[in-house]
Structure formats: structure tokens, C-alpha cells
Amino acid sequence: MTVPAARFAGPDVARAVAMLGVVVMNYHGYLIHRGARRDGSPAWLYDAFDPWAGPLATRFAATFVLTAGVGVTLLTRSRRPGVSWVLVRRGLLLFGGGLLFDFVWEGTILTYYGAMFVLAAALWQLRSRWLVLIGVAAAVAGFGLRWYVLERQLDGHATTWLTAPGPRSPAGLVIDVFVNGTHPLLPWLVFLCPGMILGRYLHTGAWRPAAVLGGFGLFTVATMVSVGATGPRLGVLLASDPWSRSLVYTASALGTALVAFAVLMWLADTFARSATIDWLRRAGQLTLTIYVAHALVFNLLVDWLGWVRPDGIATALVFALLVWAVALLAGAAWQRRFGRGPAEWLYRQLST
């Protein structure tokens, strides 16, 4: 099966590569939850792949969300009637499916992904400058709420109504989606909105150097600012880990996502005829299936059969790389034969 002429290969390649990072970080983190070591030797390797505070924490997911923004623009570029409702239906389906999948894979990004799609149904019609403002506002709001919580805690006041509102309660669900979850809209809209803007310029030649220079600038400035992150306040407000919700983190993660997307688009265009790019392109169209499968495989091999035991970083890396490699080859073969993956087919059927 060939790719339609109007379909860019780059976003599919970016999704496939970002999925590798998502699988690696998820497997390492979930194995730690099962009793694996978080620290060890070599220390630099454990520090690099620390799924909560390391330099790679959530950056692959941020790149995935940025690529999702590109996909929203590519979906809506025809401006056909009803396209906004397509996004709403798909978003609600992902949101509801994510709530169910959370019982299987706690902390799944699908719920937040669905909420972003629902909002994207309105955002895609806005001018680029408004998308910039909304992204900045999301980053600032997420940072402001974290600052508020920090000040209240330093003053000895309880903040559990916001930080721990209750398991699976209506209030907890809303607060998690916007503020307190693993990928909350505040600040994660800051990754979706730039992706939507990039999608408007993929047919031009100017976007790639702008994305690389802008991304590198954001990362550099954020890194320099984070050097001064010491003390009870600055250590949180200028932290570079995702749980800080700091502007340093969002700027740094957005910077790396922009550079990664630009580089992967260039590779996809430059080596379009290579077998590797073809495999990545095809597998990138099945990332929903691969995402669901990676969680089920983990539960099967770790929790049910006990074939993979919680250990060090080497176990997590080998396990993740093997699963991703199999998923890449199987996904490419499936796409060549059937077009859409099982999860993608069901997703389209239920949201049409």
C-alpha cells in the first residue's frame, strides 16, 4: 500500500521515533514501580534515563504531542464541513478510552491526548498569533499554579484539594486533566499549539531553520537559567524536571521537541527511499496500536508470566528496545498489508 501523495512522511517518522523513547521511559519507570533500582552504576546512565527527574523525562512525549499538533493541522487543512466535530468525536473517544485504559496502564497519556483533541476542534481555526498566546498562557498558568502551591506549602497551609483531590473523583479528574496529572493541559498545550503552527508551514522551506534555531535558543536559555535553581523556592521554580511545571522545563522541552521534529523531518525527506525510513513511516501510522500493545506486553511479561524481572537500567533498555523493534517491524508489515492498525481501525470506526 502506498502513501497518499498529500501525506507527509516526516510526522509518521517522528511518531515512530518518539514512540521508542516513550517505551524506554515507560518501561524503566514502571519497572521501578515494581521494585527495580532507580540508582546504580554507571550513575550517568541512571541519571540520564531517570523517568521523573532526568534530562530525558517526558521529552519524547512532548515531541509526540507537538507532532499531534502538526497532525491536527494536516487533518483540518481541507476545511471540509464537520472537521471540527471529527476532532471532538476522536478526542472524546480517546478521553473515555484513556479513562478505561488507566486501569491497565496507570498514568496513560491517552486521556490528556483526548482532551487536547477536543480543544483543538476550536483552536485550529485561530490565527497563529493566537495559538502562540494560548500556548504561552498555558505554560504561565501551569507555572503560576505550581508557584501558588509552593508558597502555600512553605507557609504551612494544606494544598491537598489541588495536589491530591481524591482517587478517580469528578473533581480529581478535572484537576488531573488540567493541572495535576502526568500530562496536564497546563502546561502541555504549549507543545500542541506550536505543532499546529508548524503544520501550516510544512510545504514551505523556511520553517525548518526557524524551528531549529528557535528550539535551540529555548533549550539554551532554559539550561542557563536552571543553573541558578537552588534554595527552597528557586529549586522548584527554576527546576528542569516535568513535575515542577516550571517555565524552565516547558521552554527546554519545547526546544528539544522543535529541534527533534525538524531533524526527523529532514531525515525523512533526505532518505525517503531508504528501507529504514519506510519502516518508520509505516509503523508511525500505527502508534496507537503500538502504544496499547506496549502496555499489554509489559503486563503480560512482567506481571503475569514473570519473564522480565525488575532490575537495573540494562533490563529496562533491552526490554524496551526489543519490544519497539518487534513493534516496528510488525507494524510496518501490517500497514503494508492492511493499511490501518487494529486500534486505529477501531478508533476511526467509533469516531466517524
C-alpha positions as CSV (number, residue, x, y, z in Angstrom):
1,M,0.0,0.0,0.0
2,T,1.5,3.4,-1.0
3,V,1.2,6.6,1.0
4,P,-1.2,9.1,-0.5
5,A,0.6,12.0,-2.2
6,A,-0.8,14.5,0.2
7,R,0.6,12.7,3.2
8,F,3.9,13.9,4.6
9,A,6.2,11.1,5.7
10,G,8.0,13.2,8.3
11,P,5.3,13.3,11.0
12,D,4.9,9.5,10.8
13,V,8.7,9.0,11.2
14,A,8.7,11.4,14.1
15,R,5.9,9.5,15.8
16,A,7.7,6.2,15.4
17,V,11.0,7.5,16.8
18,A,9.2,9.3,19.7
19,M,7.4,6.1,20.5
20,L,10.8,4.4,21.0
21,G,11.6,7.0,23.7
22,V,8.1,6.7,25.2
23,V,8.5,2.9,25.5
24,V,12.0,3.2,27.0
25,M,11.0,5.7,29.7
26,N,7.7,4.0,30.5
27,Y,9.3,0.6,30.9
28,H,12.1,1.9,33.1
29,G,9.6,3.9,35.2
30,Y,7.1,1.0,35.6
31,L,9.9,-1.5,36.4
32,I,11.0,0.9,39.2
33,H,7.4,0.8,40.5
34,R,7.7,-3.0,40.5
35,G,10.9,-2.8,42.6
36,A,13.7,-2.1,40.2
37,R,16.6,0.2,41.2
38,R,16.3,3.9,40.3
39,D,20.0,4.5,41.0
40,G,23.1,2.4,40.2
41,S,26.2,2.2,38.2
42,P,27.0,3.7,35.8
43,A,25.4,6.7,37.6
44,W,25.3,8.9,34.4
45,L,23.2,6.3,32.7
46,Y,20.7,6.1,35.5
47,D,20.6,9.9,35.8
48,A,20.0,10.3,32.0
49,F,17.1,7.9,31.9
50,D,15.5,8.8,35.3
51,P,11.9,8.8,34.2
52,W,10.8,11.6,36.7
53,A,13.8,14.0,37.0
54,G,16.3,13.0,34.3
55,P,17.1,15.2,31.3
56,L,15.1,12.8,29.0
57,A,12.0,12.7,31.2
58,T,8.8,13.3,29.1
59,R,10.8,14.9,26.2
60,F,9.7,12.1,23.9
61,A,6.1,12.5,24.9
62,A,6.4,16.3,24.4
63,T,7.7,15.6,20.9
64,F,4.8,13.3,20.3
65,V,2.3,16.0,21.4
66,L,4.0,18.5,19.1
67,T,3.7,16.1,16.3
68,A,0.0,15.6,17.2
69,G,-0.4,19.3,16.7
70,V,1.0,19.0,13.2
71,G,-1.4,16.2,12.6
72,V,-4.4,18.3,13.6
73,T,-3.4,21.0,11.1
74,L,-2.9,18.4,8.3
75,L,-6.3,16.9,9.1
76,T,-8.1,20.2,9.1
77,R,-6.3,21.8,6.1
78,S,-9.2,20.9,3.7
79,R,-11.6,22.9,6.0
80,R,-14.3,20.5,5.0
81,P,-17.6,20.8,6.8
82,G,-17.7,18.9,10.1
83,V,-14.0,18.6,10.6
84,S,-14.2,20.2,14.0
85,W,-16.8,17.5,15.0
86,V,-14.4,14.8,13.8
87,L,-11.8,16.2,16.3
88,V,-14.4,16.4,19.1
89,R,-15.5,12.8,18.5
90,R,-12.0,11.5,18.3
91,G,-11.0,13.4,21.4
92,L,-13.9,12.2,23.4
93,L,-13.2,8.6,22.3
94,L,-9.6,8.9,23.3
95,F,-10.6,10.6,26.6
96,G,-13.1,7.9,27.5
97,G,-10.8,5.1,26.3
98,G,-8.0,6.6,28.3
99,L,-10.0,6.5,31.5
100,L,-10.6,2.8,31.0
101,F,-7.0,2.1,29.9
102,D,-5.8,3.9,33.0
103,F,-6.9,0.8,34.9
104,V,-4.4,-1.2,32.8
105,W,-1.7,1.4,32.4
106,E,-1.9,4.0,35.2
107,G,-0.9,7.5,34.1
108,T,-1.6,6.9,30.4
109,I,-1.3,9.9,28.1
110,L,-4.5,8.9,26.2
111,T,-6.8,10.8,28.5
112,Y,-4.8,14.1,28.1
113,Y,-4.4,13.4,24.4
114,G,-8.2,13.2,24.0
115,A,-8.7,16.4,25.9
116,M,-6.2,18.2,23.7
117,F,-8.1,17.0,20.6
118,V,-11.4,18.3,21.9
119,L,-9.8,21.7,22.5
120,A,-8.1,21.5,19.1
121,A,-11.5,21.4,17.5
122,A,-11.8,25.1,18.3
123,L,-8.1,26.1,18.2
124,W,-7.3,25.0,14.6
125,Q,-9.4,27.9,13.3
126,L,-7.4,30.6,15.2
127,R,-4.6,32.6,13.7
128,S,-1.1,31.6,14.5
129,R,-0.5,34.5,16.8
130,W,-3.5,33.4,19.0
131,L,-2.1,29.9,19.1
132,V,1.2,31.4,20.3
133,L,-0.6,33.3,23.0
134,I,-2.6,30.3,24.2
135,G,0.5,28.2,24.4
136,V,2.3,30.8,26.4
137,A,-0.7,31.3,28.6
138,A,-0.9,27.5,29.3
139,A,2.8,27.4,30.3
140,V,2.4,30.5,32.5
141,A,-0.8,29.2,34.1
142,G,0.8,25.8,34.9
143,F,3.8,27.6,36.4
144,G,1.6,30.0,38.3
145,L,-0.4,27.2,39.9
146,R,2.8,25.4,40.9
147,W,4.1,28.6,42.5
148,Y,0.9,29.1,44.4
149,V,1.1,25.6,45.7
150,L,4.7,26.0,46.7
151,E,4.0,29.3,48.6
152,R,1.1,27.7,50.4
153,Q,3.2,24.7,51.4
154,L,6.1,26.9,52.6
155,D,3.6,28.8,54.7
156,G,2.3,25.6,56.3
157,H,-1.1,25.5,54.5
158,A,-2.7,22.4,53.1
159,T,-2.9,22.0,49.3
160,T,-4.4,18.6,49.1
161,W,-7.5,19.9,47.4
162,L,-5.3,20.6,44.4
163,T,-2.4,18.2,44.7
164,A,-4.4,15.1,45.9
165,P,-8.1,15.7,45.3
166,G,-9.1,12.1,45.6
167,P,-8.8,8.9,43.5
168,R,-11.0,8.9,40.4
169,S,-13.4,11.5,41.8
170,P,-15.0,14.1,39.5
171,A,-13.0,16.9,41.0
172,G,-9.9,14.8,40.8
173,L,-10.5,14.0,37.2
174,V,-10.9,17.7,36.2
175,I,-7.9,18.8,38.2
176,D,-5.7,16.0,36.9
177,V,-6.5,16.8,33.3
178,F,-5.7,20.5,33.6
179,V,-3.2,20.7,36.5
180,N,-2.1,17.7,38.5
181,G,-1.9,14.7,36.1
182,T,1.0,13.2,34.2
183,H,0.5,15.3,31.1
184,P,-1.9,18.2,32.2
185,L,-3.2,20.7,29.7
186,L,-1.4,23.4,31.8
187,P,1.3,23.5,30.6
188,W,1.1,20.7,27.9
189,L,-0.9,22.9,25.5
190,V,2.4,24.7,25.0
191,F,3.6,21.6,22.9
192,L,0.3,21.2,20.9
193,C,0.0,24.8,19.8
194,P,3.4,25.1,18.2
195,G,2.8,21.9,16.4
196,M,-0.4,23.2,14.9
197,I,1.5,26.3,13.7
198,L,4.3,24.2,12.2
199,G,1.7,22.1,10.3
200,R,0.7,25.3,8.4
201,Y,4.3,25.8,7.0
202,L,5.4,22.2,6.2
203,H,5.0,23.0,2.5
204,T,7.5,25.9,2.7
205,G,11.2,25.8,3.2
206,A,11.5,28.4,5.9
207,W,10.0,26.6,8.8
208,R,12.9,24.1,9.4
209,P,15.7,26.6,10.2
210,A,13.3,28.6,12.2
211,A,12.3,25.6,14.3
212,V,15.9,24.5,14.8
213,L,17.2,28.0,15.8
214,G,14.1,28.7,18.0
215,G,14.3,25.3,19.6
216,F,18.0,25.5,20.3
217,G,17.5,29.1,21.7
218,L,14.8,27.9,24.1
219,F,16.8,25.0,25.3
220,T,20.0,27.0,25.7
221,V,18.3,29.8,27.7
222,A,16.4,27.3,29.9
223,T,19.6,25.4,30.6
224,M,21.4,28.6,31.6
225,V,18.6,29.7,33.9
226,S,18.3,26.3,35.6
227,V,21.9,26.6,36.8
228,G,20.7,29.0,39.4
229,A,18.0,26.6,40.7
230,T,19.0,26.4,44.3
231,G,17.1,27.0,47.6
232,P,13.5,26.1,48.7
233,R,11.9,28.4,46.1
234,L,14.2,28.6,43.2
235,G,15.0,24.9,43.4
236,V,11.3,24.4,42.4
237,L,10.5,27.4,40.4
238,L,13.6,27.0,38.1
239,A,13.7,23.2,38.1
240,S,14.1,21.4,34.8
241,D,12.0,18.3,35.7
242,P,8.5,18.0,34.3
243,W,6.8,17.8,37.7
244,S,8.0,21.3,38.6
245,R,5.7,22.7,35.8
246,S,8.4,25.5,35.6
247,L,8.9,27.7,32.7
248,V,12.4,26.4,32.5
249,Y,11.1,22.9,31.9
250,T,8.5,23.9,29.3
251,A,10.9,26.0,27.4
252,S,13.6,23.3,27.5
253,A,11.2,20.5,26.5
254,L,9.6,22.6,23.7
255,G,13.1,23.5,22.4
256,T,14.2,19.9,22.2
257,A,10.8,18.9,20.6
258,L,11.2,21.5,17.9
259,V,14.7,20.5,17.1
260,A,13.9,16.8,17.1
261,F,10.9,17.3,14.8
262,A,12.8,19.4,12.4
263,V,15.7,16.9,12.2
264,L,13.4,13.9,11.8
265,M,11.5,15.7,9.0
266,W,14.8,16.4,7.3
267,L,15.9,12.8,7.6
268,A,12.6,11.6,6.3
269,D,12.8,13.9,3.3
270,T,16.5,13.2,2.6
271,F,16.4,9.4,2.9
272,A,12.8,8.9,1.7
273,R,13.7,5.9,-0.4
274,S,15.6,4.0,2.3
275,A,14.1,0.9,3.9
276,T,14.6,2.3,7.4
277,I,12.5,5.4,6.7
278,D,9.9,3.3,5.0
279,W,9.6,1.1,8.1
280,L,9.5,4.1,10.4
281,R,6.9,5.8,8.2
282,R,4.6,2.8,8.1
283,A,5.0,2.0,11.8
284,G,4.4,5.6,12.6
285,Q,0.9,5.3,11.3
286,L,0.2,2.6,13.9
287,T,1.4,4.3,17.0
288,L,-1.9,4.0,18.8
289,T,-1.8,0.2,18.3
290,I,1.9,0.1,19.3
291,Y,1.2,2.2,22.4
292,V,-1.6,0.0,23.6
293,A,0.4,-3.1,22.8
294,H,3.5,-2.0,24.7
295,A,1.4,-1.7,27.8
296,L,-0.2,-5.1,27.4
297,V,3.1,-6.7,26.6
298,F,4.6,-5.2,29.8
299,N,1.8,-6.5,31.9
300,L,2.0,-9.9,30.3
301,L,5.8,-10.5,30.5
302,V,6.3,-8.7,33.9
303,D,3.2,-9.1,35.9
304,W,1.6,-12.3,34.7
305,L,4.4,-14.5,33.4
306,G,7.3,-13.1,35.4
307,W,9.7,-13.5,32.4
308,V,11.1,-10.0,32.9
309,R,12.0,-9.1,36.5
310,P,12.5,-5.6,37.9
311,D,16.2,-5.0,37.9
312,G,18.5,-2.2,36.7
313,I,18.6,0.1,33.7
314,A,20.1,-2.5,31.4
315,T,17.0,-4.7,31.8
316,A,14.7,-1.8,31.0
317,L,16.7,-0.7,27.9
318,V,17.0,-4.2,26.4
319,F,13.3,-5.0,27.1
320,A,12.1,-1.7,25.6
321,L,14.4,-1.9,22.6
322,L,13.3,-5.4,21.8
323,V,9.6,-4.6,22.1
324,W,10.0,-1.5,20.0
325,A,12.0,-3.3,17.3
326,V,9.4,-6.1,17.1
327,A,6.6,-3.5,17.0
328,L,8.4,-1.5,14.3
329,L,8.8,-4.5,12.0
330,A,5.4,-5.9,12.7
331,G,3.7,-2.5,12.4
332,A,5.4,-1.8,9.1
333,A,4.3,-5.2,7.7
334,W,0.8,-4.8,9.0
335,Q,0.5,-1.3,7.5
336,R,1.8,-2.6,4.1
337,R,-0.8,-5.4,4.1
338,F,-3.9,-3.8,5.8
339,G,-3.3,0.0,5.8
340,R,-4.6,0.8,9.3
341,G,-3.7,-0.9,12.6
342,P,-6.3,-2.6,14.7
343,A,-6.6,0.2,17.2
344,E,-6.6,2.8,14.5
345,W,-9.3,1.0,12.6
346,L,-11.5,0.7,15.7
347,Y,-10.7,4.3,16.6
348,R,-11.9,5.5,13.2
349,Q,-15.0,3.3,13.1
350,L,-16.2,4.6,16.5
351,S,-15.4,8.2,15.9
352,T,-16.8,8.5,12.3
